[in-house]
Amino acid sequence: MSSAPKSSLTVGVLLLSNEGVQYLDVAPVDLLAMMQPQYMHALGASALADKGVNMDIHYISETGESLFPLTANVKVAVTDSIKTSPDLDILMIPGPPPNFVAPEAVGAFIRAQADHAIAVLSVCTGIMPLAQSGVLKGKTATGPLPLIPTALRHGFPDTKWEEERRWIRDGNVWTSGGITNGLDMMAGFIRTYYGDRPQVVELVLGAANVGDRPVEYREEEKRFGMGVGQ
């Protein structure tokens, strides 16, 4: 992230599995969207609007169906299929059911976006299609704690799996643990990538009341906070 951060981003949220993606897993994209100039105005901080970040946000599914199911009986209006999606600056992968197996076309889409994106971010069980794509080979990553000793460590031995931290960055790939750790990860990404505009960053994170938890899990969270995000 040595080049100047962009003031306009093309963002994609990849929705996978007709059994439903976890509603809360999608929330981190809204944290990113709060960086937009119109939100600065809404927060009464119009003086910072020129430091905001314009965004074109796409909701992408494999086939481009009009409505995609999330949990809690929510449906998202899909804007693109993996074939019609533009090149993305940011790709976020929220969690499908943990037994989801990504078709090769989805894996190819993830690999292609990862080749040029500023960041690819997986939330909770979104780690499964990301790992299946091959993008994590040779990298350090994390995911829902119950999946690391079983599906992840055994299924993807070419990745170093981390169980101590809520989120991990390795190059342009960011991975997170359970559901709300996606918000911690997005806060970390925003602070890292937009470190040149700290007033905007801290205004947004303060307004959302996120970004203050330590990166390391507390011991009781490792023992009892083992819920899988889907």
C-alpha positions as CSV (number, residue, x, y, z in Angstrom):
1,M,0.0,0.0,0.0
2,S,2.8,2.4,-0.8
3,S,1.0,4.3,-3.5
4,A,-1.3,7.2,-2.6
5,P,-4.7,5.9,-1.6
6,K,-7.5,6.3,-4.1
7,S,-10.3,8.9,-3.6
8,S,-12.7,6.8,-5.6
9,L,-13.2,3.0,-5.1
10,T,-15.0,0.3,-7.0
11,V,-16.2,-2.2,-4.4
12,G,-17.7,-5.6,-4.9
13,V,-19.5,-7.9,-2.4
14,L,-19.4,-11.5,-3.6
15,L,-22.6,-13.4,-2.6
16,L,-22.4,-17.1,-2.8
17,S,-24.8,-20.0,-2.1
18,N,-28.5,-19.9,-2.5
19,E,-28.9,-21.2,1.0
20,G,-28.2,-17.7,2.2
21,V,-25.2,-15.6,3.2
22,Q,-25.0,-14.3,6.8
23,Y,-26.6,-10.9,7.0
24,L,-24.1,-9.6,9.6
25,D,-21.2,-10.7,7.5
26,V,-22.2,-8.1,4.9
27,A,-22.1,-5.3,7.4
28,P,-18.4,-4.3,7.0
29,V,-19.1,-2.9,3.5
30,D,-21.4,-0.3,5.2
31,L,-18.5,0.7,7.4
32,L,-16.4,1.3,4.3
33,A,-19.3,3.1,2.7
34,M,-19.4,5.6,5.6
35,M,-16.2,7.0,4.2
36,Q,-18.2,8.7,1.4
37,P,-18.5,12.5,1.3
38,Q,-22.3,12.4,1.7
39,Y,-21.8,10.7,5.0
40,M,-19.4,13.4,6.2
41,H,-22.2,15.8,5.6
42,A,-24.7,13.6,7.4
43,L,-22.4,13.5,10.4
44,G,-22.2,17.3,10.5
45,A,-18.6,17.2,9.3
46,S,-18.9,18.9,6.0
47,A,-15.4,20.4,6.3
48,L,-14.1,16.9,5.9
49,A,-16.2,16.0,2.8
50,D,-13.4,16.8,0.4
51,K,-11.3,14.1,2.1
52,G,-14.1,11.5,1.7
53,V,-14.0,8.6,-0.6
54,N,-16.4,8.2,-3.5
55,M,-17.6,4.6,-4.0
56,D,-19.3,2.5,-6.6
57,I,-20.6,-0.6,-4.8
58,H,-21.5,-3.8,-6.6
59,Y,-23.4,-6.8,-5.3
60,I,-22.2,-9.8,-7.3
61,S,-23.4,-13.3,-7.5
62,E,-22.4,-16.2,-9.7
63,T,-25.3,-15.9,-12.1
64,G,-26.5,-12.3,-11.5
65,E,-30.0,-13.2,-10.3
66,S,-32.0,-10.2,-9.3
67,L,-32.4,-10.9,-5.6
68,F,-30.0,-12.8,-3.4
69,P,-31.1,-14.3,-0.1
70,L,-29.3,-13.5,3.2
71,T,-30.2,-14.8,6.6
72,A,-33.0,-13.2,8.6
73,N,-35.3,-13.2,5.5
74,V,-33.3,-10.4,3.9
75,K,-32.8,-10.1,0.1
76,V,-30.1,-8.1,-1.7
77,A,-30.6,-6.6,-5.1
78,V,-27.8,-8.1,-7.2
79,T,-26.1,-5.7,-9.6
80,D,-23.7,-8.0,-11.5
81,S,-22.7,-11.6,-12.2
82,I,-19.1,-12.8,-12.0
83,K,-19.1,-12.4,-15.8
84,T,-20.3,-8.8,-15.9
85,S,-18.6,-7.5,-12.8
86,P,-16.1,-4.7,-13.4
87,D,-12.5,-4.8,-12.2
88,L,-12.7,-4.1,-8.4
89,D,-10.5,-2.2,-6.1
90,I,-12.0,-4.0,-3.1
91,L,-13.5,-7.5,-3.1
92,M,-15.3,-8.5,0.1
93,I,-16.5,-12.1,0.5
94,P,-19.1,-12.6,3.3
95,G,-19.8,-16.0,4.7
96,P,-21.8,-18.7,2.9
97,P,-22.7,-21.9,4.7
98,P,-19.4,-23.5,5.9
99,N,-20.0,-26.6,3.6
100,F,-20.2,-24.4,0.5
101,V,-17.9,-25.5,-2.3
102,A,-17.1,-22.8,-4.9
103,P,-17.4,-23.7,-8.5
104,E,-14.2,-23.2,-10.6
105,A,-15.8,-20.2,-12.3
106,V,-16.1,-18.5,-8.9
107,G,-12.5,-19.5,-8.0
108,A,-11.3,-18.0,-11.3
109,F,-13.2,-14.8,-10.6
110,I,-11.6,-14.5,-7.1
111,R,-8.1,-15.1,-8.4
112,A,-8.5,-12.6,-11.2
113,Q,-9.7,-9.9,-8.9
114,A,-7.0,-10.7,-6.3
115,D,-4.4,-10.2,-9.0
116,H,-5.1,-6.5,-9.2
117,A,-7.3,-5.5,-6.3
118,I,-6.1,-3.2,-3.5
119,A,-7.6,-5.7,-1.1
120,V,-9.6,-8.9,-0.9
121,L,-11.3,-9.3,2.4
122,S,-13.1,-12.4,3.7
123,V,-15.5,-12.4,6.6
124,C,-16.1,-15.5,8.7
125,T,-16.9,-18.5,6.5
126,G,-16.1,-16.4,3.4
127,I,-12.7,-17.9,4.1
128,M,-13.9,-21.1,2.4
129,P,-14.4,-19.9,-1.2
130,L,-11.3,-17.8,-0.8
131,A,-9.2,-20.8,0.3
132,Q,-10.8,-23.0,-2.4
133,S,-9.7,-20.4,-5.1
134,G,-6.1,-21.0,-4.3
135,V,-5.4,-17.4,-3.4
136,L,-4.2,-18.3,0.1
137,K,-1.5,-20.8,-0.9
138,G,1.7,-19.7,0.9
139,K,-0.1,-17.0,2.9
140,T,-1.0,-16.6,6.6
141,A,-4.7,-16.4,7.2
142,T,-7.5,-16.9,9.7
143,G,-11.1,-17.9,9.8
144,P,-13.8,-19.0,12.3
145,L,-12.0,-20.7,15.1
146,P,-13.9,-24.0,15.0
147,L,-13.0,-24.5,11.3
148,I,-9.2,-23.9,11.6
149,P,-8.3,-27.3,13.2
150,T,-10.6,-29.2,10.9
151,A,-11.7,-27.9,7.5
152,L,-9.1,-25.3,7.1
153,R,-5.9,-26.7,8.4
154,H,-6.5,-30.2,7.0
155,G,-8.1,-29.0,3.7
156,F,-5.6,-26.3,2.9
157,P,-2.2,-27.3,4.3
158,D,-0.3,-24.8,2.1
159,T,-1.7,-21.9,4.2
160,K,-0.4,-21.0,7.7
161,W,-3.5,-20.8,9.9
162,E,-3.6,-18.2,12.7
163,E,-5.8,-18.8,15.8
164,E,-4.7,-15.9,18.0
165,R,-5.9,-12.9,16.1
166,R,-9.3,-11.6,15.0
167,W,-8.0,-10.7,11.5
168,I,-4.8,-11.1,9.5
169,R,-3.4,-9.2,6.6
170,D,-1.0,-10.9,4.2
171,G,-0.2,-8.7,1.2
172,N,-3.5,-7.5,-0.3
173,V,-5.4,-10.4,1.3
174,W,-7.3,-9.7,4.6
175,T,-9.0,-12.5,6.5
176,S,-11.1,-12.4,9.6
177,G,-12.5,-14.8,12.2
178,G,-16.1,-15.0,13.4
179,I,-18.9,-12.7,12.3
180,T,-18.2,-9.4,13.9
181,N,-14.5,-9.7,13.5
182,G,-15.2,-8.6,9.9
183,L,-15.9,-5.2,11.3
184,D,-12.6,-5.3,13.2
185,M,-10.8,-6.2,10.0
186,M,-12.5,-3.5,8.0
187,A,-11.6,-1.0,10.6
188,G,-8.0,-2.2,10.3
189,F,-8.1,-1.9,6.6
190,I,-9.5,1.6,6.6
191,R,-6.9,2.8,9.2
192,T,-4.1,1.2,7.1
193,Y,-5.1,2.3,3.6
194,Y,-6.4,5.7,4.6
195,G,-3.8,6.6,7.1
196,D,-3.3,9.9,5.3
197,R,-6.7,11.1,6.4
198,P,-7.0,10.2,10.1
199,Q,-9.7,12.7,10.9
200,V,-12.1,11.0,8.4
201,V,-11.1,7.5,9.5
202,E,-11.6,8.2,13.2
203,L,-14.8,10.1,12.7
204,V,-16.3,7.1,10.8
205,L,-15.0,4.5,13.2
206,G,-16.2,6.5,16.2
207,A,-19.6,7.0,14.7
208,A,-19.9,3.3,14.2
209,N,-18.4,2.4,17.6
210,V,-16.0,-0.1,16.1
211,G,-12.3,-0.5,15.8
212,D,-11.2,-0.4,19.4
213,R,-11.1,-4.1,20.2
214,P,-7.6,-5.6,20.4
215,V,-6.5,-7.7,17.4
216,E,-5.7,-10.6,19.7
217,Y,-8.5,-12.7,21.1
218,R,-9.1,-12.8,24.8
219,E,-8.7,-16.2,26.3
220,E,-12.4,-16.5,27.2
221,E,-13.3,-15.7,23.6
222,K,-11.1,-18.5,22.4
223,R,-12.8,-20.9,24.8
224,F,-16.4,-19.8,24.5
225,G,-16.7,-17.5,21.5
226,M,-16.5,-20.3,19.0
227,G,-19.6,-19.7,17.0
228,V,-19.3,-20.2,13.3
229,G,-20.7,-17.3,11.2
230,Q,-23.1,-19.3,9.1
